[in-house]
Amino acid sequence: MVASYPPLILGQPEDHVGSVGGSASLSVTATGCSTLSHQWRFNGNPIPGATASTYPKSNLALTNAGYYCVLVSGP
């Protein structure tokens, strides 16, 4: 039987303040005993296609203001 451990977050995403029309990039650094999965969320809802350790956003608008987080998981 192979031991399984939850992912360990080494670097949390940092708060960002952006300008309308500008860009921002969020990132997380994590490690685990297997391949990790990422899912970025905006105000609690999954962002379609945002499944990498970084989440870049360009052409910012007021509607992009809110709470972003990332779920990191292993198999």
Residue pairs with C-beta under 8 A, 6 or more apart in sequence:
3 33
4 33
4 34
4 74
4 75
5 32
5 33
5 74
6 32
6 74
7 30
7 31
7 32
7 36
7 72
7 73
7 74
8 30
8 31
8 32
9 28
9 29
9 30
9 72
10 29
10 30
10 31
11 27
11 28
11 29
11 30
12 28
13 26
13 27
13 28
13 68
13 69
13 70
14 26
16 24
16 26
18 24
18 57
18 60
18 64
19 60
20 60
20 61
20 62
21 59
21 60
22 58
22 60
23 56
23 57
23 58
23 59
23 60
24 56
24 57
24 60
25 54
25 55
25 56
25 57
26 40
26 54
26 55
26 56
26 57
26 68
26 70
27 53
27 54
27 55
28 38
28 53
28 54
28 70
28 72
29 53
30 36
30 53
30 72
32 72
32 74
33 74
34 74
34 75
35 74
35 75
36 53
36 72
36 73
36 74
37 51
37 72
37 73
37 74
38 50
38 51
38 52
38 53
38 70
38 71
38 72
39 46
39 47
39 50
39 51
39 70
39 71
39 73
40 46
40 47
40 50
40 51
40 55
40 68
40 69
40 70
41 47
41 68
41 69
41 70
41 71
42 66
42 67
42 68
43 66
43 67
44 67
47 55
55 68
55 70
57 64
